Amino acid sequence: MRILVFIGLFFVFLNCEDKQSRQKANNSAADSLTTSTIVEEKKEPQKPQRKYPKLTDKNAMEFFLEYEKEHKENKVRITTDFGTIDILLFDETKFHRANFIFLTKQRYFDNTQFYRIVKNFVIQGGSSDDLSIAERRQKIGQYLLPTDTNRGFVHDRGVISMPSSEIENPHKLASPYQFFIVQKHGGAHHLDGSYTVFGKVIDGMDVVDKIASQETDGSEWPLNNIYIRSVEIIN
């Protein structure tokens, strides 16, 4: 009798285990089915929108007319391996001031060079033979600025002025990415009326003189590169 009861309990136990096994199997199957049907949708990364338009001859003047109203900064510091040069930009030449502030805030000038040195005349900066600088210009835009020579400023020693474009044009439209500082004692007044004076050195003329004393090759390019490490806004 005890044997029969034991056998009966044994079969009941097996039956319970079998049900549990089937239930686990069904749950596993359901879980695996659910997992396989979940498909993550891949989202394409959004490209950052430009804060400013790409500048051209057609929109540059209108752009800077609006830009200068919101960006009134007028002092910058040029940092070089020879020291720093602090410059005051003139409010009267608003388009050229706004252009220089805009390019400074875009970090355009960083790692450009003083690429032309004429001792006892000028040092000229804002360009480079590095392709990355050309790419930087391309990204900002290609445009020229008109001369603004009727504000009473002349090419005294220490002023910053804007050279005309490398592209020949009868109106001497200025290359917005470049600038020169007059180093000559007594000034370079034969430039008056042809190029726009838009600021002056307020500290660091000794640095300008050091740069002007560097040796150059036949094309007035320094034998050793003279980098503009940064240009930044100062108070």
Secondary structure, DSSP 8 states (H G I E B T S, - for coil): -HHHHHHHHHHHHHHHHHHHHHHHHHHHHHHHHHHHH-------------SS--B-TTTHHHHHHHHHHH----EEEEEETTEEEEEEE-TTSHHHHHHHHHHHHTT-STTEEEEEEETTTEEEEEE-S-HHHHHHHHHHB---B-----SS----TTEEEE-B-SS--TT--B-TT-EEEE-STT--GGGTTTSEEEEEEEE-HHHHHHHHTS-B-TTS-BSS--EEEEEEE--
